[in-house]
Amino acid sequence: MFQPNQLQPFNFHNSYRLQLTIDEADLEIPWRKAQHHSNPISRYNAYLNGVCLKTFLNWLSEWLAEELGSGEWYCISNWRD
């Protein structure tokens, strides 16, 4: 079975795309939620989607807080969990 610590590192130095940092704490909840899927491929896809969504929404919330101020981005912060 796949374990989350088996992911291979990505060469960020040759990429021009947005690079987000994934916190260790943000790996646990998607992993637990993904275990409810019926087969390994669907579990892995659900896990990756959950990690990506959590990481992107964290970044988006921080960016909106900087751009708009603290009170105007409240609706997006409710989507994070």
PyMOL Python script that loads the backbone (N, CA, C, O; Angstrom):
from pymol import cmd

cmd.read_pdbstr("""\
ATOM      1  N   MET A   1       0.841  -1.175   0.000  1.00  0.00           N
ATOM      2  CA  MET A   1       0.000   0.000   0.000  1.00  0.00           C
ATOM      3  C   MET A   1       0.889   1.243   0.000  1.00  0.00           C
ATOM      4  O   MET A   1       1.982   1.241   0.565  1.00  0.00           O
ATOM      5  N   PHE A   2       0.411   2.273  -0.627  1.00  0.00           N
ATOM      6  CA  PHE A   2       1.139   3.535  -0.712  1.00  0.00           C
ATOM      7  C   PHE A   2       1.188   4.219   0.656  1.00  0.00           C
ATOM      8  O   PHE A   2       0.207   4.229   1.398  1.00  0.00           O
ATOM      9  N   GLN A   3       2.339   4.782   0.965  1.00  0.00           N
ATOM     10  CA  GLN A   3       2.508   5.572   2.178  1.00  0.00           C
ATOM     11  C   GLN A   3       2.861   7.002   1.780  1.00  0.00           C
ATOM     12  O   GLN A   3       3.576   7.195   0.796  1.00  0.00           O
ATOM     13  N   PRO A   4       2.378   8.024   2.518  1.00  0.00           N
ATOM     14  CA  PRO A   4       2.616   9.414   2.104  1.00  0.00           C
ATOM     15  C   PRO A   4       4.092   9.805   2.085  1.00  0.00           C
ATOM     16  O   PRO A   4       4.454  10.761   1.398  1.00  0.00           O
ATOM     17  N   ASN A   5       4.943   9.108   2.805  1.00  0.00           N
ATOM     18  CA  ASN A   5       6.358   9.474   2.823  1.00  0.00           C
ATOM     19  C   ASN A   5       7.121   8.907   1.624  1.00  0.00           C
ATOM     20  O   ASN A   5       8.339   9.074   1.550  1.00  0.00           O
ATOM     21  N   GLN A   6       6.440   8.240   0.679  1.00  0.00           N
ATOM     22  CA  GLN A   6       7.086   7.674  -0.492  1.00  0.00           C
ATOM     23  C   GLN A   6       7.096   8.624  -1.690  1.00  0.00           C
ATOM     24  O   GLN A   6       7.578   8.243  -2.757  1.00  0.00           O
ATOM     25  N   LEU A   7       6.585   9.835  -1.551  1.00  0.00           N
ATOM     26  CA  LEU A   7       6.555  10.777  -2.663  1.00  0.00           C
ATOM     27  C   LEU A   7       7.964  11.194  -3.049  1.00  0.00           C
ATOM     28  O   LEU A   7       8.820  11.403  -2.189  1.00  0.00           O
ATOM     29  N   GLN A   8       8.194  11.311  -4.339  1.00  0.00           N
ATOM     30  CA  GLN A   8       9.499  11.701  -4.848  1.00  0.00           C
ATOM     31  C   GLN A   8       9.610  13.221  -4.891  1.00  0.00           C
ATOM     32  O   GLN A   8       8.626  13.897  -5.191  1.00  0.00           O
ATOM     33  N   PRO A   9      10.793  13.774  -4.596  1.00  0.00           N
ATOM     34  CA  PRO A   9      10.966  15.233  -4.648  1.00  0.00           C
ATOM     35  C   PRO A   9      10.904  15.751  -6.082  1.00  0.00           C
ATOM     36  O   PRO A   9      11.220  15.027  -7.026  1.00  0.00           O
ATOM     37  N   PHE A  10      10.498  16.994  -6.236  1.00  0.00           N
ATOM     38  CA  PHE A  10      10.381  17.652  -7.525  1.00  0.00           C
ATOM     39  C   PHE A  10      11.495  18.675  -7.648  1.00  0.00           C
ATOM     40  O   PHE A  10      11.820  19.347  -6.670  1.00  0.00           O
ATOM     41  N   ASN A  11      12.085  18.809  -8.824  1.00  0.00           N
ATOM     42  CA  ASN A  11      13.164  19.770  -9.050  1.00  0.00           C
ATOM     43  C   ASN A  11      12.562  21.154  -9.258  1.00  0.00           C
ATOM     44  O   ASN A  11      12.155  21.494 -10.369  1.00  0.00           O
ATOM     45  N   PHE A  12      12.504  21.958  -8.192  1.00  0.00           N
ATOM     46  CA  PHE A  12      11.886  23.270  -8.254  1.00  0.00           C
ATOM     47  C   PHE A  12      12.748  24.305  -8.965  1.00  0.00           C
ATOM     48  O   PHE A  12      12.234  25.334  -9.405  1.00  0.00           O
ATOM     49  N   HIS A  13      14.022  24.057  -9.082  1.00  0.00           N
ATOM     50  CA  HIS A  13      14.918  25.043  -9.672  1.00  0.00           C
ATOM     51  C   HIS A  13      14.673  25.238 -11.160  1.00  0.00           C
ATOM     52  O   HIS A  13      15.014  26.291 -11.699  1.00  0.00           O
ATOM     53  N   ASN A  14      14.095  24.261 -11.837  1.00  0.00           N
ATOM     54  CA  ASN A  14      13.842  24.364 -13.272  1.00  0.00           C
ATOM     55  C   ASN A  14      12.393  24.697 -13.592  1.00  0.00           C
ATOM     56  O   ASN A  14      11.972  24.546 -14.739  1.00  0.00           O
ATOM     57  N   SER A  15      11.628  25.140 -12.620  1.00  0.00           N
ATOM     58  CA  SER A  15      10.214  25.415 -12.822  1.00  0.00           C
ATOM     59  C   SER A  15       9.938  26.908 -12.653  1.00  0.00           C
ATOM     60  O   SER A  15      10.501  27.559 -11.772  1.00  0.00           O
ATOM     61  N   TYR A  16       9.069  27.437 -13.505  1.00  0.00           N
ATOM     62  CA  TYR A  16       8.669  28.838 -13.432  1.00  0.00           C
ATOM     63  C   TYR A  16       7.255  28.990 -12.871  1.00  0.00           C
ATOM     64  O   TYR A  16       6.735  30.104 -12.803  1.00  0.00           O
ATOM     65  N   ARG A  17       6.649  27.917 -12.481  1.00  0.00           N
ATOM     66  CA  ARG A  17       5.275  27.933 -11.991  1.00  0.00           C
ATOM     67  C   ARG A  17       5.204  28.330 -10.513  1.00  0.00           C
ATOM     68  O   ARG A  17       6.220  28.413  -9.822  1.00  0.00           O
ATOM     69  N   LEU A  18       3.993  28.568 -10.061  1.00  0.00           N
ATOM     70  CA  LEU A  18       3.755  28.870  -8.651  1.00  0.00           C
ATOM     71  C   LEU A  18       4.202  27.694  -7.787  1.00  0.00           C
ATOM     72  O   LEU A  18       3.841  26.548  -8.056  1.00  0.00           O
ATOM     73  N   GLN A  19       4.967  27.974  -6.778  1.00  0.00           N
ATOM     74  CA  GLN A  19       5.478  26.927  -5.902  1.00  0.00           C
ATOM     75  C   GLN A  19       4.941  27.164  -4.501  1.00  0.00           C
ATOM     76  O   GLN A  19       5.216  28.194  -3.884  1.00  0.00           O
ATOM     77  N   LEU A  20       4.177  26.208  -4.007  1.00  0.00           N
ATOM     78  CA  LEU A  20       3.577  26.310  -2.692  1.00  0.00           C
ATOM     79  C   LEU A  20       4.210  25.303  -1.747  1.00  0.00           C
ATOM     80  O   LEU A  20       4.578  24.202  -2.155  1.00  0.00           O
ATOM     81  N   THR A  21       4.333  25.678  -0.504  1.00  0.00           N
ATOM     82  CA  THR A  21       4.886  24.793   0.509  1.00  0.00           C
ATOM     83  C   THR A  21       3.745  24.015   1.157  1.00  0.00           C
ATOM     84  O   THR A  21       2.736  24.590   1.564  1.00  0.00           O
ATOM     85  N   ILE A  22       3.921  22.704   1.245  1.00  0.00           N
ATOM     86  CA  ILE A  22       2.920  21.848   1.875  1.00  0.00           C
ATOM     87  C   ILE A  22       3.374  21.564   3.303  1.00  0.00           C
ATOM     88  O   ILE A  22       4.438  20.982   3.516  1.00  0.00           O
ATOM     89  N   ASP A  23       2.570  21.973   4.273  1.00  0.00           N
ATOM     90  CA  ASP A  23       2.887  21.729   5.673  1.00  0.00           C
ATOM     91  C   ASP A  23       2.646  20.261   6.020  1.00  0.00           C
ATOM     92  O   ASP A  23       1.736  19.625   5.489  1.00  0.00           O
ATOM     93  N   GLU A  24       3.467  19.743   6.910  1.00  0.00           N
ATOM     94  CA  GLU A  24       3.299  18.353   7.369  1.00  0.00           C
ATOM     95  C   GLU A  24       1.910  18.140   7.980  1.00  0.00           C
ATOM     96  O   GLU A  24       1.297  17.089   7.792  1.00  0.00           O
ATOM     97  N   ALA A  25       1.428  19.127   8.699  1.00  0.00           N
ATOM     98  CA  ALA A  25       0.117  19.003   9.343  1.00  0.00           C
ATOM     99  C   ALA A  25      -1.003  18.888   8.318  1.00  0.00           C
ATOM    100  O   ALA A  25      -2.034  18.277   8.597  1.00  0.00           O
ATOM    101  N   ASP A  26      -0.814  19.467   7.135  1.00  0.00           N
ATOM    102  CA  ASP A  26      -1.845  19.417   6.100  1.00  0.00           C
ATOM    103  C   ASP A  26      -1.865  18.097   5.347  1.00  0.00           C
ATOM    104  O   ASP A  26      -2.698  17.919   4.458  1.00  0.00           O
ATOM    105  N   LEU A  27      -0.986  17.175   5.669  1.00  0.00           N
ATOM    106  CA  LEU A  27      -0.968  15.860   5.025  1.00  0.00           C
ATOM    107  C   LEU A  27      -1.833  14.839   5.746  1.00  0.00           C
ATOM    108  O   LEU A  27      -2.294  13.878   5.130  1.00  0.00           O
ATOM    109  N   GLU A  28      -2.056  15.027   7.016  1.00  0.00           N
ATOM    110  CA  GLU A  28      -2.734  14.017   7.826  1.00  0.00           C
ATOM    111  C   GLU A  28      -4.236  13.922   7.556  1.00  0.00           C
ATOM    112  O   GLU A  28      -4.761  12.823   7.376  1.00  0.00           O
ATOM    113  N   ILE A  29      -4.929  15.058   7.525  1.00  0.00           N
ATOM    114  CA  ILE A  29      -6.384  15.029   7.352  1.00  0.00           C
ATOM    115  C   ILE A  29      -6.773  14.455   5.988  1.00  0.00           C
ATOM    116  O   ILE A  29      -7.640  13.583   5.937  1.00  0.00           O
ATOM    117  N   PRO A  30      -6.166  14.907   4.872  1.00  0.00           N
ATOM    118  CA  PRO A  30      -6.526  14.289   3.587  1.00  0.00           C
ATOM    119  C   PRO A  30      -6.209  12.789   3.542  1.00  0.00           C
ATOM    120  O   PRO A  30      -6.926  12.026   2.894  1.00  0.00           O
ATOM    121  N   TRP A  31      -5.149  12.367   4.220  1.00  0.00           N
ATOM    122  CA  TRP A  31      -4.813  10.939   4.222  1.00  0.00           C
ATOM    123  C   TRP A  31      -5.891  10.126   4.929  1.00  0.00           C
ATOM    124  O   TRP A  31      -6.295   9.067   4.449  1.00  0.00           O
ATOM    125  N   ARG A  32      -6.356  10.627   6.074  1.00  0.00           N
ATOM    126  CA  ARG A  32      -7.423   9.929   6.799  1.00  0.00           C
ATOM    127  C   ARG A  32      -8.719   9.906   5.990  1.00  0.00           C
ATOM    128  O   ARG A  32      -9.388   8.876   5.923  1.00  0.00           O
ATOM    129  N   LYS A  33      -9.074  11.034   5.378  1.00  0.00           N
ATOM    130  CA  LYS A  33     -10.308  11.100   4.594  1.00  0.00           C
ATOM    131  C   LYS A  33     -10.238  10.198   3.365  1.00  0.00           C
ATOM    132  O   LYS A  33     -11.255   9.640   2.953  1.00  0.00           O
ATOM    133  N   ALA A  34      -9.061  10.049   2.777  1.00  0.00           N
ATOM    134  CA  ALA A  34      -8.916   9.244   1.563  1.00  0.00           C
ATOM    135  C   ALA A  34      -9.081   7.754   1.824  1.00  0.00           C
ATOM    136  O   ALA A  34      -9.350   7.004   0.886  1.00  0.00           O
ATOM    137  N   GLN A  35      -8.930   7.304   3.047  1.00  0.00           N
ATOM    138  CA  GLN A  35      -9.023   5.884   3.355  1.00  0.00           C
ATOM    139  C   GLN A  35     -10.435   5.328   3.203  1.00  0.00           C
ATOM    140  O   GLN A  35     -10.626   4.113   3.251  1.00  0.00           O
ATOM    141  N   HIS A  36     -11.413   6.188   3.021  1.00  0.00           N
ATOM    142  CA  HIS A  36     -12.798   5.740   2.869  1.00  0.00           C
ATOM    143  C   HIS A  36     -13.121   5.325   1.434  1.00  0.00           C
ATOM    144  O   HIS A  36     -14.212   4.819   1.172  1.00  0.00           O
ATOM    145  N   HIS A  37     -12.194   5.530   0.508  1.00  0.00           N
ATOM    146  CA  HIS A  37     -12.441   5.156  -0.889  1.00  0.00           C
ATOM    147  C   HIS A  37     -12.204   3.663  -1.084  1.00  0.00           C
ATOM    148  O   HIS A  37     -11.519   3.023  -0.287  1.00  0.00           O
ATOM    149  N   SER A  38     -12.773   3.124  -2.140  1.00  0.00           N
ATOM    150  CA  SER A  38     -12.860   1.673  -2.296  1.00  0.00           C
ATOM    151  C   SER A  38     -11.602   0.986  -2.818  1.00  0.00           C
ATOM    152  O   SER A  38     -11.423  -0.207  -2.573  1.00  0.00           O
ATOM    153  N   ASN A  39     -10.722   1.695  -3.528  1.00  0.00           N
ATOM    154  CA  ASN A  39      -9.536   1.031  -4.074  1.00  0.00           C
ATOM    155  C   ASN A  39      -8.322   1.946  -3.965  1.00  0.00           C
ATOM    156  O   ASN A  39      -8.478   3.146  -3.743  1.00  0.00           O
ATOM    157  N   PRO A  40      -7.117   1.403  -4.118  1.00  0.00           N
ATOM    158  CA  PRO A  40      -5.897   2.194  -3.916  1.00  0.00           C
ATOM    159  C   PRO A  40      -5.769   3.403  -4.838  1.00  0.00           C
ATOM    160  O   PRO A  40      -5.291   4.452  -4.407  1.00  0.00           O
ATOM    161  N   ILE A  41      -6.181   3.280  -6.084  1.00  0.00           N
ATOM    162  CA  ILE A  41      -6.049   4.406  -7.010  1.00  0.00           C
ATOM    163  C   ILE A  41      -6.975   5.546  -6.606  1.00  0.00           C
ATOM    164  O   ILE A  41      -6.571   6.708  -6.622  1.00  0.00           O
ATOM    165  N   SER A  42      -8.201   5.226  -6.247  1.00  0.00           N
ATOM    166  CA  SER A  42      -9.117   6.284  -5.827  1.00  0.00           C
ATOM    167  C   SER A  42      -8.679   6.904  -4.503  1.00  0.00           C
ATOM    168  O   SER A  42      -8.845   8.106  -4.298  1.00  0.00           O
ATOM    169  N   ARG A  43      -8.120   6.094  -3.602  1.00  0.00           N
ATOM    170  CA  ARG A  43      -7.592   6.641  -2.344  1.00  0.00           C
ATOM    171  C   ARG A  43      -6.438   7.600  -2.619  1.00  0.00           C
ATOM    172  O   ARG A  43      -6.374   8.683  -2.037  1.00  0.00           O
ATOM    173  N   TYR A  44      -5.534   7.205  -3.499  1.00  0.00           N
ATOM    174  CA  TYR A  44      -4.379   8.041  -3.823  1.00  0.00           C
ATOM    175  C   TYR A  44      -4.830   9.340  -4.493  1.00  0.00           C
ATOM    176  O   TYR A  44      -4.329  10.412  -4.152  1.00  0.00           O
ATOM    177  N   ASN A  45      -5.763   9.261  -5.436  1.00  0.00           N
ATOM    178  CA  ASN A  45      -6.270  10.468  -6.097  1.00  0.00           C
ATOM    179  C   ASN A  45      -6.969  11.387  -5.108  1.00  0.00           C
ATOM    180  O   ASN A  45      -6.783  12.603  -5.150  1.00  0.00           O
ATOM    181  N   ALA A  46      -7.772  10.814  -4.217  1.00  0.00           N
ATOM    182  CA  ALA A  46      -8.450  11.624  -3.204  1.00  0.00           C
ATOM    183  C   ALA A  46      -7.438  12.289  -2.274  1.00  0.00           C
ATOM    184  O   ALA A  46      -7.613  13.443  -1.883  1.00  0.00           O
ATOM    185  N   TYR A  47      -6.390  11.565  -1.924  1.00  0.00           N
ATOM    186  CA  TYR A  47      -5.347  12.123  -1.063  1.00  0.00           C
ATOM    187  C   TYR A  47      -4.653  13.295  -1.747  1.00  0.00           C
ATOM    188  O   TYR A  47      -4.510  14.364  -1.153  1.00  0.00           O
ATOM    189  N   LEU A  48      -4.220  13.104  -2.991  1.00  0.00           N
ATOM    190  CA  LEU A  48      -3.549  14.186  -3.714  1.00  0.00           C
ATOM    191  C   LEU A  48      -4.461  15.392  -3.898  1.00  0.00           C
ATOM    192  O   LEU A  48      -4.032  16.532  -3.725  1.00  0.00           O
ATOM    193  N   ASN A  49      -5.710  15.142  -4.247  1.00  0.00           N
ATOM    194  CA  ASN A  49      -6.658  16.245  -4.404  1.00  0.00           C
ATOM    195  C   ASN A  49      -6.864  16.990  -3.094  1.00  0.00           C
ATOM    196  O   ASN A  49      -6.931  18.219  -3.085  1.00  0.00           O
ATOM    197  N   GLY A  50      -6.965  16.265  -1.992  1.00  0.00           N
ATOM    198  CA  GLY A  50      -7.145  16.902  -0.693  1.00  0.00           C
ATOM    199  C   GLY A  50      -5.955  17.745  -0.278  1.00  0.00           C
ATOM    200  O   GLY A  50      -6.120  18.853   0.233  1.00  0.00           O
ATOM    201  N   VAL A  51      -4.749  17.219  -0.497  1.00  0.00           N
ATOM    202  CA  VAL A  51      -3.531  17.970  -0.151  1.00  0.00           C
ATOM    203  C   VAL A  51      -3.422  19.218  -1.018  1.00  0.00           C
ATOM    204  O   VAL A  51      -3.117  20.300  -0.516  1.00  0.00           O
ATOM    205  N   CYS A  52      -3.670  19.072  -2.315  1.00  0.00           N
ATOM    206  CA  CYS A  52      -3.591  20.228  -3.218  1.00  0.00           C
ATOM    207  C   CYS A  52      -4.630  21.285  -2.868  1.00  0.00           C
ATOM    208  O   CYS A  52      -4.325  22.478  -2.852  1.00  0.00           O
ATOM    209  N   LEU A  53      -5.848  20.853  -2.588  1.00  0.00           N
ATOM    210  CA  LEU A  53      -6.899  21.802  -2.240  1.00  0.00           C
ATOM    211  C   LEU A  53      -6.565  22.536  -0.950  1.00  0.00           C
ATOM    212  O   LEU A  53      -6.690  23.759  -0.883  1.00  0.00           O
ATOM    213  N   LYS A  54      -6.147  21.811   0.061  1.00  0.00           N
ATOM    214  CA  LYS A  54      -5.807  22.434   1.349  1.00  0.00           C
ATOM    215  C   LYS A  54      -4.670  23.435   1.192  1.00  0.00           C
ATOM    216  O   LYS A  54      -4.731  24.540   1.731  1.00  0.00           O
ATOM    217  N   THR A  55      -3.638  23.050   0.456  1.00  0.00           N
ATOM    218  CA  THR A  55      -2.482  23.922   0.259  1.00  0.00           C
ATOM    219  C   THR A  55      -2.862  25.164  -0.535  1.00  0.00           C
ATOM    220  O   THR A  55      -2.463  26.274  -0.185  1.00  0.00           O
ATOM    221  N   PHE A  56      -3.635  24.980  -1.604  1.00  0.00           N
ATOM    222  CA  PHE A  56      -4.042  26.123  -2.423  1.00  0.00           C
ATOM    223  C   PHE A  56      -4.940  27.075  -1.643  1.00  0.00           C
ATOM    224  O   PHE A  56      -4.765  28.290  -1.722  1.00  0.00           O
ATOM    225  N   LEU A  57      -5.894  26.542  -0.894  1.00  0.00           N
ATOM    226  CA  LEU A  57      -6.782  27.418  -0.132  1.00  0.00           C
ATOM    227  C   LEU A  57      -6.042  28.153   0.981  1.00  0.00           C
ATOM    228  O   LEU A  57      -6.373  29.296   1.294  1.00  0.00           O
ATOM    229  N   ASN A  58      -5.046  27.509   1.577  1.00  0.00           N
ATOM    230  CA  ASN A  58      -4.220  28.220   2.567  1.00  0.00           C
ATOM    231  C   ASN A  58      -3.509  29.398   1.919  1.00  0.00           C
ATOM    232  O   ASN A  58      -3.502  30.505   2.458  1.00  0.00           O
ATOM    233  N   TRP A  59      -2.906  29.151   0.750  1.00  0.00           N
ATOM    234  CA  TRP A  59      -2.202  30.216   0.039  1.00  0.00           C
ATOM    235  C   TRP A  59      -3.174  31.315  -0.381  1.00  0.00           C
ATOM    236  O   TRP A  59      -2.882  32.498  -0.210  1.00  0.00           O
ATOM    237  N   LEU A  60      -4.328  30.932  -0.930  1.00  0.00           N
ATOM    238  CA  LEU A  60      -5.310  31.912  -1.384  1.00  0.00           C
ATOM    239  C   LEU A  60      -5.812  32.771  -0.231  1.00  0.00           C
ATOM    240  O   LEU A  60      -5.983  33.979  -0.390  1.00  0.00           O
ATOM    241  N   SER A  61      -6.047  32.170   0.911  1.00  0.00           N
ATOM    242  CA  SER A  61      -6.496  32.931   2.082  1.00  0.00           C
ATOM    243  C   SER A  61      -5.453  33.934   2.528  1.00  0.00           C
ATOM    244  O   SER A  61      -5.779  35.075   2.854  1.00  0.00           O
ATOM    245  N   GLU A  62      -4.182  33.507   2.545  1.00  0.00           N
ATOM    246  CA  GLU A  62      -3.108  34.423   2.927  1.00  0.00           C
ATOM    247  C   GLU A  62      -2.974  35.559   1.919  1.00  0.00           C
ATOM    248  O   GLU A  62      -2.794  36.715   2.300  1.00  0.00           O
ATOM    249  N   TRP A  63      -3.062  35.232   0.646  1.00  0.00           N
ATOM    250  CA  TRP A  63      -2.932  36.239  -0.401  1.00  0.00           C
ATOM    251  C   TRP A  63      -4.080  37.243  -0.339  1.00  0.00           C
ATOM    252  O   TRP A  63      -3.864  38.450  -0.447  1.00  0.00           O
ATOM    253  N   LEU A  64      -5.309  36.735  -0.164  1.00  0.00           N
ATOM    254  CA  LEU A  64      -6.453  37.628  -0.078  1.00  0.00           C
ATOM    255  C   LEU A  64      -6.392  38.513   1.161  1.00  0.00           C
ATOM    256  O   LEU A  64      -6.799  39.674   1.117  1.00  0.00           O
ATOM    257  N   ALA A  65      -5.890  37.975   2.253  1.00  0.00           N
ATOM    258  CA  ALA A  65      -5.753  38.780   3.469  1.00  0.00           C
ATOM    259  C   ALA A  65      -4.796  39.945   3.225  1.00  0.00           C
ATOM    260  O   ALA A  65      -5.022  41.053   3.711  1.00  0.00           O
ATOM    261  N   GLU A  66      -3.735  39.693   2.478  1.00  0.00           N
ATOM    262  CA  GLU A  66      -2.779  40.763   2.168  1.00  0.00           C
ATOM    263  C   GLU A  66      -3.371  41.774   1.189  1.00  0.00           C
ATOM    264  O   GLU A  66      -3.171  42.979   1.341  1.00  0.00           O
ATOM    265  N   GLU A  67      -4.090  41.292   0.197  1.00  0.00           N
ATOM    266  CA  GLU A  67      -4.633  42.152  -0.846  1.00  0.00           C
ATOM    267  C   GLU A  67      -5.853  42.952  -0.407  1.00  0.00           C
ATOM    268  O   GLU A  67      -5.970  44.135  -0.724  1.00  0.00           O
ATOM    269  N   LEU A  68      -6.761  42.308   0.320  1.00  0.00           N
ATOM    270  CA  LEU A  68      -8.043  42.929   0.632  1.00  0.00           C
ATOM    271  C   LEU A  68      -8.158  43.453   2.046  1.00  0.00           C
ATOM    272  O   LEU A  68      -9.008  44.301   2.319  1.00  0.00           O
ATOM    273  N   GLY A  69      -7.345  42.983   2.930  1.00  0.00           N
ATOM    274  CA  GLY A  69      -7.492  43.342   4.326  1.00  0.00           C
ATOM    275  C   GLY A  69      -8.132  42.191   5.087  1.00  0.00           C
ATOM    276  O   GLY A  69      -8.527  41.190   4.489  1.00  0.00           O
ATOM    277  N   SER A  70      -8.233  42.327   6.370  1.00  0.00           N
ATOM    278  CA  SER A  70      -8.626  41.199   7.209  1.00  0.00           C
ATOM    279  C   SER A  70     -10.105  40.849   7.153  1.00  0.00           C
ATOM    280  O   SER A  70     -10.443  39.672   7.274  1.00  0.00           O
ATOM    281  N   GLY A  71     -10.991  41.799   6.979  1.00  0.00           N
ATOM    282  CA  GLY A  71     -12.410  41.503   7.088  1.00  0.00           C
ATOM    283  C   GLY A  71     -13.104  41.128   5.801  1.00  0.00           C
ATOM    284  O   GLY A  71     -14.164  40.503   5.841  1.00  0.00           O
ATOM    285  N   GLU A  72     -12.548  41.484   4.666  1.00  0.00           N
ATOM    286  CA  GLU A  72     -13.259  41.334   3.399  1.00  0.00           C
ATOM    287  C   GLU A  72     -13.159  39.943   2.795  1.00  0.00           C
ATOM    288  O   GLU A  72     -13.892  39.639   1.853  1.00  0.00           O
ATOM    289  N   TRP A  73     -12.293  39.101   3.294  1.00  0.00           N
ATOM    290  CA  TRP A  73     -12.104  37.783   2.693  1.00  0.00           C
ATOM    291  C   TRP A  73     -12.683  36.671   3.568  1.00  0.00           C
ATOM    292  O   TRP A  73     -12.322  35.506   3.398  1.00  0.00           O
ATOM    293  N   TYR A  74     -13.558  37.006   4.482  1.00  0.00           N
ATOM    294  CA  TYR A  74     -14.097  36.027   5.432  1.00  0.00           C
ATOM    295  C   TYR A  74     -14.755  34.833   4.741  1.00  0.00           C
ATOM    296  O   TYR A  74     -14.600  33.702   5.200  1.00  0.00           O
ATOM    297  N   CYS A  75     -15.476  35.058   3.664  1.00  0.00           N
ATOM    298  CA  CYS A  75     -16.219  33.960   3.031  1.00  0.00           C
ATOM    299  C   CYS A  75     -15.277  32.877   2.505  1.00  0.00           C
ATOM    300  O   CYS A  75     -15.622  31.698   2.574  1.00  0.00           O
ATOM    301  N   ILE A  76     -14.123  33.227   1.992  1.00  0.00           N
ATOM    302  CA  ILE A  76     -13.199  32.211   1.474  1.00  0.00           C
ATOM    303  C   ILE A  76     -12.539  31.440   2.610  1.00  0.00           C
ATOM    304  O   ILE A  76     -12.208  30.268   2.434  1.00  0.00           O
ATOM    305  N   SER A  77     -12.341  32.053   3.754  1.00  0.00           N
ATOM    306  CA  SER A  77     -11.676  31.358   4.857  1.00  0.00           C
ATOM    307  C   SER A  77     -12.530  30.227   5.401  1.00  0.00           C
ATOM    308  O   SER A  77     -11.994  29.312   6.025  1.00  0.00           O
ATOM    309  N   ASN A  78     -13.832  30.256   5.191  1.00  0.00           N
ATOM    310  CA  ASN A  78     -14.710  29.179   5.666  1.00  0.00           C
ATOM    311  C   ASN A  78     -14.546  27.901   4.844  1.00  0.00           C
ATOM    312  O   ASN A  78     -14.956  26.837   5.307  1.00  0.00           O
ATOM    313  N   TRP A  79     -13.977  27.962   3.669  1.00  0.00           N
ATOM    314  CA  TRP A  79     -13.798  26.791   2.819  1.00  0.00           C
ATOM    315  C   TRP A  79     -12.585  25.959   3.202  1.00  0.00           C
ATOM    316  O   TRP A  79     -12.452  24.830   2.729  1.00  0.00           O
ATOM    317  N   ARG A  80     -11.718  26.465   4.023  1.00  0.00           N
ATOM    318  CA  ARG A  80     -10.424  25.841   4.271  1.00  0.00           C
ATOM    319  C   ARG A  80     -10.538  24.488   4.959  1.00  0.00           C
ATOM    320  O   ARG A  80      -9.695  23.629   4.701  1.00  0.00           O
ATOM    321  N   ASP A  81     -11.497  24.248   5.795  1.00  0.00           N
ATOM    322  CA  ASP A  81     -11.566  22.971   6.514  1.00  0.00           C
ATOM    323  C   ASP A  81     -12.795  22.276   6.194  1.00  0.00           C
ATOM    324  O   ASP A  81     -13.036  21.181   6.703  1.00  0.00           O
TER     325      ASP A  81
END
""", "prot")
cmd.dss("prot")
cmd.show_as("cartoon", "prot")
cmd.util.cbc("prot")
cmd.orient("prot")
